[in-house]
């Protein structure tokens, strides 16, 4: 643990199990819970979807008798639980150590398409033909009432080497923000391409 100035919360640095001495995340007590945020290295190295990845791993790996509330934002994760602060820090530390940078995928967000709507589109890049896109995109796991429509095509390059698109559609006023749903899709694509 790295102590801050007297009277301020103690920061727990999380050393990754992937890579020697790499610390991508840190844990800071935050009221009755904890805040997980990236270190300077984490800001540079981790993929932007790390908060939804941490949330997913926490929900999968925490003890069933414990109740965890996890609030995700773009640059941190807030965790509260019925566990003690030390137990919560221990669990989150164990899980957060599993995160690592994943290689950049040839899957680009179309930010113009997403502005002011409930939908978001990605372009699938041509130079990635060796990736089994249909298999990857057909197996994306999404919450209820959220759909991913995939269009892949062969033939002449389109729009700078694109071979397809994927469009995420959610109902208006859906309870999960569009950006978090997008990060969930991008996480699953990156994990599939990483292996």
C-alpha positions in Angstrom: 0.0 0.0 0.0 1.1 3.5 -0.8 0.2 6.1 1.8 -0.8 9.5 0.7 -0.6 12.7 2.7 -1.7 12.3 6.3 -5.5 12.3 6.7 -6.2 11.3 3.1 -7.3 7.8 2.0 -4.6 5.1 1.5 -4.1 4.0 -2.1 -3.6 0.3 -2.9 -1.7 -0.3 -6.0 -2.8 -3.3 -8.1 0.1 -5.1 -9.7 -1.1 -7.1 -12.8 -0.6 -10.8 -13.0 0.3 -10.2 -16.6 3.6 -8.5 -17.1 6.4 -7.8 -14.6 5.8 -4.9 -12.2 3.0 -3.5 -14.3 0.5 -1.6 -12.2 -2.5 -0.5 -14.3 -5.0 0.2 -11.6 -5.2 1.4 -8.0 -7.9 1.3 -5.3 -8.9 4.2 -3.1 -11.4 4.1 -0.2 -14.4 6.2 -1.2 -16.9 6.6 1.7 -18.5 3.2 2.4 -17.0 1.8 -0.8 -14.0 1.9 -2.9 -13.0 3.6 -6.2 -10.9 1.8 -8.8 -9.0 4.1 -11.1 -6.2 3.8 -13.6 -2.6 4.6 -12.7 -0.6 6.8 -15.1 0.5 3.6 -16.8 -3.1 2.3 -16.9 -4.2 5.6 -18.6 -1.7 5.0 -21.4 -1.9 1.2 -21.7 -5.4 -0.1 -20.8 -8.1 -0.3 -23.4 -10.9 2.3 -22.9 -13.3 -0.6 -22.0 -11.5 -1.6 -18.8 -14.3 -0.4 -16.5 -16.9 -2.8 -18.0 -14.3 -5.6 -18.0 -13.6 -5.1 -14.3 -17.4 -5.0 -13.6 -17.9 -8.3 -15.5 -15.1 -10.1 -13.7 -16.2 -8.8 -10.3 -19.8 -10.1 -10.9 -18.4 -13.5 -12.1 -15.8 -14.0 -9.4 -17.2 -12.5 -6.2 -18.6 -14.9 -3.6 -22.3 -15.6 -4.2 -23.2 -14.7 -0.5 -21.8 -11.2 -1.0 -23.8 -8.4 -2.6 -21.7 -6.0 -4.8 -23.0 -2.8 -6.3 -20.8 -1.6 -9.1 -21.1 1.8 -10.8 -19.1 2.2 -14.0 -17.9 5.4 -15.5 -15.5 6.1 -18.3 -12.4 6.5 -16.0 -13.2 4.7 -12.8 -15.4 2.1 -11.1 -17.2 2.6 -7.7 -17.8 -0.6 -5.7 -19.8 -1.0 -2.6 -20.6 -4.2 -0.8 -22.0 -5.8 2.4 -18.4 -7.0 3.0 -16.0 -5.2 5.2 -13.7 -2.6 3.6 -10.7 -4.9 3.9 -12.6 -7.8 2.4 -13.9 -5.6 -0.4 -10.4 -4.3 -1.2 -9.0 -7.9 -1.1 -11.6 -9.1 -3.6 -11.4 -6.2 -5.9 -7.6 -6.3 -5.8 -7.6 -10.0 -6.8 -9.9 -9.4 -9.7 -8.4 -6.1 -10.9 -5.0 -7.8 -11.1 -6.3 -9.9 -14.0 -6.8 -7.0 -16.3 -4.3 -6.3 -19.0 -4.0 -4.3 -22.2 -5.5 -6.2 -25.2 -4.3 -5.6 -28.7 -6.1 -3.0 -30.8 -8.7 -4.6 -33.0 -9.6 -3.7 -36.6 -13.1 -2.6 -35.4 -13.7 1.2 -35.5 -16.5 3.1 -33.9 -18.4 5.4 -36.3 -18.9 8.4 -33.9 -20.9 10.4 -36.4 -23.5 7.6 -36.6 -23.8 7.5 -32.8 -24.3 11.1 -32.1 -27.8 11.9 -30.7 -29.3 8.4 -31.2 -29.8 5.1 -29.4 -27.7 3.4 -32.0 -24.0 3.0 -32.6 -22.1 1.6 -35.6 -18.6 0.1 -36.1 -16.7 -0.5 -39.3 -15.0 -3.9 -39.8 -11.7 -3.2 -41.6 -10.6 -5.1 -44.7 -7.1 -6.0 -43.7 -8.6 -8.1 -40.9 -10.1 -10.8 -43.3 -8.2 -13.5 -41.3 -10.4 -12.8 -38.3 -13.6 -14.9 -38.2 -15.9 -11.8 -38.0 -19.2 -13.6 -38.5 -18.4 -16.0 -35.7 -17.2 -13.3 -33.3 -20.0 -10.9 -33.9 -22.7 -13.5 -33.8 -21.5 -14.6 -30.3 -21.5 -11.2 -28.6 -23.4 -11.4 -25.4 -25.7 -8.4 -24.8 -28.4 -7.5 -22.2 -32.1 -8.1 -23.0 -33.6 -5.9 -25.7 -30.2 -4.8 -27.1 -29.4 -6.1 -30.5 -26.3 -6.2 -32.7 -27.0 -6.2 -36.4 -24.1 -7.4 -38.6 -23.5 -6.8 -42.3 -20.4 -8.3 -43.8 -19.6 -8.3 -47.5 -17.1 -9.5 -50.0 -15.9 -7.8 -53.1 -14.4 -4.4 -53.8 -13.1 -2.4 -50.8 -15.6 0.2 -49.6 -14.9 3.4 -47.7 -11.2 2.9 -47.1 -11.0 -0.9 -46.9 -14.1 -1.7 -44.9 -15.6 -5.2 -45.3 -18.6 -4.8 -43.0 -20.4 -3.1 -40.2 -22.0 -3.9 -36.9 -24.8 -1.7 -35.5 -25.8 -1.7 -31.9 -29.5 -0.9 -31.3 -31.1 -0.3 -27.9 -34.6 0.9 -26.9 -35.0 4.6 -26.2 -34.4 5.5 -22.6 -32.7 2.2 -22.0 -31.3 1.8 -18.4 -27.7 1.1 -19.5 -25.9 4.0 -21.2 -25.0 3.6 -24.9 -21.3 4.1 -24.2 -21.3 1.2 -21.6 -23.0 -1.1 -24.1 -20.5 -0.1 -26.8 -17.6 -0.9 -24.4 -19.2 -4.3 -23.7 -19.2 -5.1 -27.4 -15.6 -3.8 -27.9 -14.4 -5.8 -24.9 -15.8 -9.0 -26.3 -14.4 -8.3 -29.8 -11.0 -7.5 -28.3 -11.0 -10.7 -26.2 -11.9 -12.8 -29.2 -9.1 -11.3 -31.3 -6.6 -11.5 -28.5 -6.6 -15.3 -28.3 
